[in-house]
């Protein structure tokens, strides 16, 4: 009975994830790079909201690696991607750089959501622990980043990559530099 419940819950979660991703994809514009003025005049939360509404372009790397923002709120950011063979390393599994990039994006954007207009950030350090490998059979995964602390010059966040069943694939911490733009 528990296996049936688990399978039903996973199917429901997958349906939700696919629907949320499709809705976001429909709103987003073509990839590009926002101008310095567009970045400077918005808070981080407003800037990321502009990407999600299609007002501002999503980052080109998101298209390259096939992931997209799902939700952003103050101190939290969630991105979703589906690893495929195009992300494989020569040994036949998804390259660790895929998880690293997805996590760097989620934790960095979580920090960005807390910044006022005129402030930017860059990664100083990213520490990743890989728990299990991904393949093209893994299905969609989500990276959720959450802020731990934001100071005047340094911010720290943590993130996790999980699948629709809640299975953990990797987790990370980041330290970012905060600066005026």
C-alpha positions in Angstrom: 0.0 0.0 0.0 2.8 2.4 0.8 4.5 1.8 -2.5 1.2 2.7 -4.3 0.9 5.9 -2.2 4.5 6.8 -2.9 4.1 6.3 -6.7 0.9 8.3 -6.7 2.6 11.2 -4.7 5.5 11.2 -7.1 3.2 11.3 -10.2 1.3 14.2 -8.6 4.5 16.0 -7.9 5.8 15.4 -11.4 2.5 16.7 -12.9 2.8 19.8 -10.7 6.5 20.4 -11.7 5.7 20.0 -15.4 2.8 22.4 -15.2 4.8 25.0 -13.3 7.7 24.7 -15.7 5.4 25.0 -18.7 3.7 28.1 -17.3 7.0 29.8 -16.6 8.3 28.9 -20.0 5.3 30.5 -21.6 5.9 33.8 -19.7 9.6 34.1 -20.3 11.2 35.9 -23.1 14.2 35.1 -25.3 17.5 34.7 -23.5 19.7 37.7 -23.3 21.6 40.0 -21.0 19.8 42.9 -19.2 21.4 46.3 -19.3 23.4 47.7 -16.3 20.6 50.3 -15.9 17.9 47.6 -15.8 19.9 45.8 -13.1 20.8 48.9 -11.1 17.2 50.4 -11.0 15.5 47.3 -9.5 15.8 45.4 -6.3 17.0 41.8 -6.8 13.5 40.5 -6.2 12.1 42.9 -8.8 14.8 42.0 -11.3 14.2 38.3 -11.0 10.5 38.9 -11.1 11.0 40.8 -14.3 12.7 37.7 -15.8 9.8 35.5 -14.7 7.2 37.9 -16.2 9.0 38.1 -19.5 9.9 41.8 -19.0 13.6 41.0 -18.8 15.6 38.3 -20.6 16.5 35.1 -18.9 20.2 34.3 -18.7 21.6 32.6 -21.9 23.2 29.8 -19.8 19.7 28.7 -18.6 18.8 28.0 -22.2 22.1 26.3 -22.9 21.7 23.9 -19.9 17.9 23.6 -20.1 16.8 25.0 -16.7 14.5 27.8 -15.7 13.4 29.7 -12.6 10.2 28.3 -11.0 9.8 30.7 -8.1 11.5 33.5 -6.3 10.6 35.1 -3.0 12.6 37.1 -0.5 15.5 34.8 0.6 14.6 31.8 -1.6 14.9 30.8 -5.3 13.9 27.6 -7.0 15.2 26.4 -10.5 14.2 23.3 -12.4 16.0 21.3 -15.1 15.9 17.9 -16.6 19.4 16.3 -17.0 19.9 14.6 -20.4 22.6 13.0 -22.4 23.7 16.4 -23.7 24.9 17.0 -20.1 26.9 13.7 -19.9 30.6 13.4 -19.2 32.7 10.7 -21.0 32.0 8.1 -18.3 28.2 8.1 -19.1 26.6 10.2 -16.3 25.6 13.8 -16.0 28.7 16.0 -15.5 29.0 17.5 -12.0 29.2 20.9 -13.6 25.4 20.6 -14.4 24.6 20.3 -10.7 27.2 22.9 -9.8 25.7 25.4 -12.2 22.1 24.7 -11.1 23.1 25.1 -7.5 25.2 28.2 -8.1 22.2 29.8 -9.8 19.7 28.9 -7.1 21.9 30.0 -4.1 23.1 33.2 -5.9 19.6 34.2 -6.9 18.3 33.5 -3.4 20.9 36.1 -2.2 19.9 38.4 -5.1 16.3 38.4 -3.9 17.4 40.2 -0.7 19.4 43.0 -2.3 18.1 46.5 -2.7 18.3 48.4 -6.0 21.8 49.4 -6.8 23.4 46.3 -5.2 24.8 43.3 -7.0 26.6 40.1 -6.0 29.1 37.6 -7.3 30.1 34.2 -6.0 33.3 34.1 -3.9 33.1 30.4 -3.0 30.9 27.5 -3.9 31.1 24.2 -1.9 29.3 21.2 -3.3 28.7 17.8 -1.9 27.5 15.3 -4.5 25.3 12.6 -3.0 24.4 10.5 -6.1 24.9 10.8 -9.8 22.2 11.9 -12.3 21.4 10.3 -15.7 19.0 11.0 -18.5 16.6 8.7 -16.6 16.6 10.9 -13.4 13.8 13.2 -14.7 13.3 16.7 -13.6 15.3 18.0 -10.6 14.9 21.2 -8.6 17.6 23.3 -7.0 16.3 25.3 -4.1 18.5 28.0 -2.6 17.9 29.6 0.8 19.7 32.6 2.3 21.5 32.0 5.6 22.7 35.6 6.2 23.2 38.8 4.2 25.5 41.5 5.5 26.8 44.7 4.0 29.5 43.0 2.0 29.1 39.2 2.3 26.1 36.9 2.0 25.8 33.1 2.6 23.2 30.7 1.3 22.6 27.0 1.0 20.9 24.9 -1.6 19.8 21.4 -2.4 19.0 19.5 -5.6 16.2 17.0 -5.3 14.0 15.0 -7.6 10.2 14.8 -7.5 10.4 11.9 -5.0 12.5 14.1 -2.6 15.7 12.2 -3.3 18.8 14.3 -2.6 21.4 14.5 -5.4 23.7 17.3 -4.2 23.8 20.2 -1.7 25.9 23.3 -1.6 26.8 26.4 0.3 28.0 29.7 -1.2 29.6 32.8 0.0 28.9 35.9 -2.2 30.4 39.3 -2.3 27.9 42.2 -2.2 28.8 45.4 -4.1 27.3 48.6 -5.5 26.5 48.5 -9.3 
